[in-house]
Amino acid sequence: MKVINNQDLCELTQKSGGKFKVQSLVESYKFCESIASSHYENFPVGSILIPKKLRKYFFSVYAFARIADDIADELKDDISKRLNALDNLKIMLKDSYFVENTTGNPILLALHDTMKEKSIPVEPFQKLLVAFKKDILFTQAQNYSDLKEYSSYSANPIGELVLRIFDNYSEESAKYSDKICTGLQLINFWQDLSRDLTNNRCYLPLDILNKYNLTKENLHLKENSTNLINCLGEIYKYTSTLMLDGRKLIKLINNFRLKLEIKATIAGGEMILKRTKGLKEKILVERPALSKADYWSIIIKSLI
C-alpha cells in the first residue's frame, strides 16, 4: 500500500483511520508493513539484519515517520493545514484510546502497541514531529549548533528507537548513537545540496559561508570555486569527526545483528561522504551515487 494523495494523508491523521480503519492489531501491523515495504529508504526497517520477531515494531515506527514526513513535504495544502495535521498526530501519541482499543487508525494502534511492548516513551516520536514542523517552517542554520539541534529532533530519535527496540538503550549508548545519527543527517544534507538549492533551501550554516565569503546566491560562481571547496572541506571534516566519535557505540552493543547493522550504517554513511567529497564543486549540480563495488565494500567492512 502506498499513500499517494492528500485525502489519504488526512484520513491517517484521524483517530478512526478513515477508510484505512482496521479491526485488530494484526491488521494494523500489516498496514504499517505495507507502507514500509513501498519505501524503506535509509531506515533500518528494510535490513535483513533485523530479527523477524522485531520487524513489526520497526514497521510501526517507520510508518509513523513516513506519514508525518509526507504531510510535511507532500500534502498540497497551506502551511496551517499541514501543521494542524501534524498536531493531530501529536495528540494521538498520548491518546489512551489506542491503548484500550484494537480498532481505528492502523498506524497509531501499532505504534502504541510498540511503545507498550518495548517500553518506549512518547518523547522520541514527539521530537520527530517537531523536526517535520521545522521542515515546513524552514530557516537556514546560523551555525553548527543549529544543525545539531535540528538533528536532535530529526535523526537522533531514530537512533534511540532502534536501540530501545533491540533493548540496547542506555545513557552512554544514546550519547554515541546521537553522534552517528547527527553525522548521517549532515551527510544527507551535503549529498542533497543540488536538490535543496533547487528548492531554495541551503543547509550550509551561515557563519561558515560568511567565513569563506560565500552566500547561497554566489555558490555557483566560478571565481568562488576555491572558497567553495575550502568551505565544503571544513564541513566534511566536522561531519567525519562526528562519525568517528560515534563508532564507540559498536563496543557497547551486545546484540550481534544490531552490531552489524550499526557497522553497515556507519560504513554506508562514510562511503556516501567519500563520494560527496569526490564531486568537489560539482556537488552543487550532481548527487553522489554508490556503485555495486561500494555496497560490497560496505558489507565486507561490516563483517570485518
C-alpha positions as CSV (number, residue, x, y, z in Angstrom):
1,M,0.0,0.0,0.0
2,K,1.2,3.5,-0.8
3,V,-0.4,6.6,0.4
4,I,-0.4,8.9,-2.7
5,N,-2.9,11.7,-2.2
6,N,-3.9,14.4,0.2
7,Q,-7.1,12.7,1.3
8,D,-5.2,9.5,2.3
9,L,-2.8,11.5,4.4
10,C,-5.6,13.4,6.1
11,E,-7.6,10.3,6.9
12,L,-4.5,8.8,8.6
13,T,-4.4,11.8,11.0
14,Q,-7.9,10.8,12.2
15,K,-8.5,8.6,15.3
16,S,-10.7,6.4,13.2
17,G,-8.2,6.0,10.4
18,G,-11.0,6.9,7.9
19,K,-11.1,4.4,5.0
20,F,-7.9,2.7,6.5
21,K,-9.7,1.7,9.7
22,V,-8.6,-1.7,11.0
23,Q,-10.2,-4.2,13.3
24,S,-7.2,-5.7,15.0
25,L,-3.6,-5.2,16.0
26,V,-2.6,-7.8,13.4
27,E,-4.2,-5.7,10.7
28,S,-2.6,-2.6,12.0
29,Y,0.9,-4.1,11.8
30,K,0.3,-5.4,8.3
31,F,-0.8,-2.0,7.2
32,C,2.4,-0.5,8.6
33,E,4.4,-3.2,6.8
34,S,2.8,-2.3,3.5
35,I,3.9,1.3,3.9
36,A,7.4,0.3,4.9
37,S,7.8,-2.2,2.0
38,S,6.9,0.5,-0.5
39,H,9.6,2.9,0.7
40,Y,12.4,1.5,3.0
41,E,15.0,4.2,2.0
42,N,17.7,4.7,4.7
43,F,15.7,3.5,7.6
44,P,16.9,0.1,9.0
45,V,13.4,-1.4,8.7
46,G,14.4,-2.9,5.4
47,S,17.5,-4.6,6.7
48,I,17.8,-8.4,6.7
49,L,19.7,-8.0,9.9
50,I,16.5,-7.1,11.8
51,P,15.3,-10.3,13.6
52,K,11.8,-11.4,12.4
53,K,10.3,-11.0,15.9
54,L,11.3,-7.3,16.0
55,R,10.3,-6.3,12.4
56,K,6.7,-5.4,13.2
57,Y,7.9,-2.8,15.7
58,F,10.2,-1.2,13.1
59,F,7.3,-1.2,10.6
60,S,5.1,0.8,13.0
61,V,7.8,3.3,13.8
62,Y,8.7,3.7,10.1
63,A,5.0,4.1,9.1
64,F,4.5,6.9,11.6
65,A,7.6,8.7,10.5
66,R,6.8,8.2,6.8
67,I,3.3,9.6,7.1
68,A,4.4,12.6,9.1
69,D,7.2,13.3,6.6
70,D,4.7,13.1,3.7
71,I,2.4,15.5,5.5
72,A,5.3,18.0,5.8
73,D,6.6,17.5,2.2
74,E,3.8,16.2,0.0
75,L,0.5,17.5,1.5
76,K,-0.7,20.0,-1.1
77,D,-2.4,22.3,1.4
78,D,-1.4,25.6,3.0
79,I,1.1,25.7,5.9
80,S,-1.5,25.9,8.6
81,K,-3.3,22.7,7.4
82,R,0.0,20.8,7.3
83,L,0.9,22.0,10.8
84,N,-2.6,21.1,12.1
85,A,-2.3,17.6,10.6
86,L,1.0,17.1,12.5
87,D,-0.7,18.4,15.6
88,N,-3.4,15.7,15.2
89,L,-0.7,13.0,15.2
90,K,0.8,14.6,18.3
91,I,-2.5,14.4,20.1
92,M,-2.9,10.8,19.2
93,L,0.5,9.9,20.5
94,K,-0.9,10.4,24.1
95,D,-4.4,9.3,23.4
96,S,-5.3,6.4,25.8
97,Y,-7.9,5.2,23.2
98,F,-5.2,3.4,21.3
99,V,-4.0,1.6,24.4
100,E,-7.5,0.4,25.3
101,N,-8.9,-0.5,21.8
102,T,-7.8,-2.5,18.8
103,T,-9.9,-0.8,16.1
104,G,-9.2,2.5,14.4
105,N,-6.2,4.2,13.0
106,P,-3.8,1.4,12.0
107,I,-0.5,3.4,12.4
108,L,-1.4,4.7,15.9
109,L,-2.7,1.4,17.1
110,A,0.5,-0.4,16.0
111,L,2.7,2.4,17.4
112,H,1.0,2.4,20.8
113,D,1.4,-1.4,21.0
114,T,5.1,-1.0,20.1
115,M,5.6,1.6,22.8
116,K,3.9,-0.7,25.3
117,E,5.8,-3.9,24.3
118,K,9.2,-2.3,24.1
119,S,8.8,0.3,26.9
120,I,9.4,3.2,24.6
121,P,8.5,6.7,25.9
122,V,6.5,9.1,23.7
123,E,9.3,11.8,23.5
124,P,11.2,10.4,20.5
125,F,8.0,10.5,18.4
126,Q,7.2,14.0,19.6
127,K,10.7,15.1,18.6
128,L,10.2,13.7,15.1
129,L,7.0,15.8,14.7
130,V,9.0,18.9,15.8
131,A,11.5,18.1,13.0
132,F,8.8,17.9,10.4
133,K,7.4,21.2,11.6
134,K,10.8,22.7,11.2
135,D,10.9,21.4,7.7
136,I,7.7,23.2,6.9
137,L,8.9,26.4,8.5
138,F,12.5,26.1,7.1
139,T,15.1,28.7,8.2
140,Q,18.8,28.4,7.3
141,A,21.1,27.3,10.1
142,Q,23.3,30.0,11.6
143,N,26.0,27.6,12.8
144,Y,26.8,24.0,13.6
145,S,24.8,24.3,16.8
146,D,21.7,24.9,14.8
147,L,22.4,21.9,12.7
148,K,23.0,19.7,15.8
149,E,19.7,21.0,17.3
150,Y,17.8,20.1,14.2
151,S,19.4,16.7,14.1
152,S,18.4,16.2,17.8
153,Y,14.8,16.2,16.5
154,S,15.1,14.7,13.0
155,A,17.7,12.0,13.3
156,N,18.7,11.2,16.9
157,P,15.3,9.9,17.9
158,I,15.6,7.3,15.2
159,G,18.8,6.0,16.8
160,E,17.2,6.0,20.2
161,L,14.2,4.0,18.9
162,V,16.5,1.4,17.2
163,L,18.4,1.0,20.5
164,R,15.2,0.6,22.5
165,I,13.7,-1.9,20.2
166,F,16.8,-4.0,20.5
167,D,16.9,-3.5,24.3
168,N,20.4,-1.8,24.0
169,Y,19.4,1.7,25.1
170,S,21.4,3.4,27.9
171,E,22.6,6.9,28.6
172,E,26.1,6.0,27.2
173,S,24.8,4.2,24.1
174,A,22.5,7.1,23.4
175,K,25.4,9.6,23.5
176,Y,27.3,7.8,20.7
177,S,24.2,7.0,18.8
178,D,23.4,10.7,18.7
179,K,26.8,11.4,17.1
180,I,26.2,8.8,14.4
181,C,22.7,10.0,13.7
182,T,23.7,13.6,13.6
183,G,26.6,12.7,11.3
184,L,24.2,10.8,9.0
185,Q,21.8,13.7,8.9
186,L,24.6,16.1,7.9
187,I,25.8,13.6,5.2
188,N,22.3,13.6,3.9
189,F,22.3,17.4,3.7
190,W,25.6,17.5,1.8
191,Q,24.8,14.8,-0.7
192,D,21.5,16.6,-1.4
193,L,22.9,20.1,-1.9
194,S,22.0,20.2,-5.5
195,R,18.4,19.2,-4.8
196,D,17.9,21.5,-1.9
197,L,19.4,24.5,-3.7
198,T,16.9,23.9,-6.5
199,N,14.2,24.1,-3.9
200,N,15.7,27.3,-2.4
201,R,17.0,25.6,0.7
202,C,20.6,25.7,1.9
203,Y,21.8,23.7,4.9
204,L,25.3,25.1,4.9
205,P,25.5,27.2,8.1
206,L,25.5,31.0,7.5
207,D,28.6,31.6,9.7
208,I,30.6,29.1,7.7
209,L,29.5,30.6,4.4
210,N,30.4,34.1,5.7
211,K,33.9,32.7,6.7
212,Y,34.6,31.9,3.1
213,N,32.8,35.0,1.6
214,L,30.1,32.9,0.2
215,T,26.3,33.2,0.0
216,K,23.6,30.9,-1.1
217,E,23.3,33.0,-4.3
218,N,27.0,33.1,-5.3
219,L,28.0,29.4,-4.6
220,H,27.9,28.6,-8.3
221,L,30.2,31.4,-9.4
222,K,33.4,30.2,-11.0
223,E,35.6,32.8,-9.1
224,N,34.3,31.3,-5.8
225,S,35.4,27.8,-6.7
226,T,38.4,27.7,-4.3
227,N,36.4,29.2,-1.4
228,L,33.6,26.7,-2.0
229,I,36.0,23.7,-1.9
230,N,37.6,25.0,1.3
231,C,34.2,25.6,2.8
232,L,33.0,22.1,1.9
233,G,36.2,20.7,3.2
234,E,35.6,22.2,6.6
235,I,32.0,20.9,6.9
236,Y,33.1,17.4,5.7
237,K,35.8,17.3,8.3
238,Y,33.3,18.3,11.0
239,T,30.9,15.6,9.8
240,S,33.7,12.9,9.7
241,T,34.6,13.7,13.3
242,L,31.1,13.0,14.4
243,M,31.0,9.7,12.7
244,L,34.4,8.7,14.1
245,D,33.3,9.6,17.6
246,G,30.1,7.6,17.1
247,R,32.0,4.4,16.3
248,K,32.4,3.9,20.1
249,L,28.8,2.8,20.1
250,I,29.7,-0.5,18.5
251,K,31.6,-1.7,21.6
252,L,28.5,-1.0,23.8
253,I,26.2,-3.2,21.7
254,N,25.6,-6.8,22.9
255,N,23.3,-7.8,20.1
256,F,25.3,-9.3,17.2
257,R,22.8,-8.3,14.5
258,L,22.5,-4.8,15.7
259,K,26.3,-4.5,15.9
260,L,26.5,-5.5,12.2
261,E,23.6,-3.1,11.4
262,I,25.4,-0.2,13.0
263,K,28.7,-1.1,11.3
264,A,27.0,-1.2,7.9
265,T,25.2,2.1,8.6
266,I,28.4,3.9,9.5
267,A,30.3,2.3,6.6
268,G,27.5,3.4,4.2
269,G,27.4,6.9,5.6
270,E,31.2,7.3,5.3
271,M,31.1,5.9,1.7
272,I,28.5,8.4,0.7
273,L,30.5,11.2,2.3
274,K,33.6,10.0,0.4
275,R,31.7,10.1,-2.9
276,T,30.3,13.5,-2.0
277,K,33.8,14.8,-1.4
278,G,34.9,13.4,-4.7
279,L,32.5,15.5,-6.6
280,K,34.1,18.7,-5.3
281,E,32.2,21.8,-6.6
282,K,30.1,19.5,-8.8
283,I,28.1,18.6,-5.7
284,L,26.1,21.8,-6.4
285,V,24.7,20.2,-9.6
286,E,25.2,16.4,-9.0
287,R,24.2,13.9,-6.4
288,P,26.6,11.1,-5.5
289,A,25.7,7.5,-6.2
290,L,27.1,4.3,-4.8
291,S,28.2,1.5,-7.1
292,K,27.9,-2.2,-6.6
293,A,31.5,-2.3,-5.6
294,D,30.8,0.3,-2.9
295,Y,28.0,-1.9,-1.5
296,W,30.2,-4.9,-1.4
297,S,32.9,-2.8,0.3
298,I,30.3,-1.8,3.0
299,I,29.4,-5.4,3.6
300,I,32.9,-6.6,3.9
301,K,33.9,-3.7,6.3
302,S,30.9,-4.5,8.4
303,L,31.8,-8.2,8.7
304,I,35.5,-7.4,9.4
